[in-house]
Amino acid sequence: MVNGAAAWAWAPGGVVYGIFLFTVDAGLITAIDIVGDPASIAALRIELPPL
């Protein structure tokens, strides 16, 4: 979860290098935004599952 929304994080070893943010409408993914900028990633509230 990122900012309370559906997302996928590329986080080898628990270090986040990229985020895929999903826009969901009526149960379907309608858009995917990819964030790789370290400053933008740092501004997000990211909830990773335990390793």
KATA-V805471 format. One record per backbone hydrogen bond with DSSP energy under -1.0 kcal/mol. CO is the residue of the C=O (numbers start at 1). NH is the residue of the N-H. Records with the same first field share a line. If there is no record, write none. Layout:
CO=NH  NH
//
This chain:
1=47
2=5
5=2
6=22
8=20
10=17  18
11=14
12=15
18=10
19=35
20=8
21=33
23=30  31
25=28
28=25
31=23
33=21
35=19
37=41
38=42
41=44
45=3
//
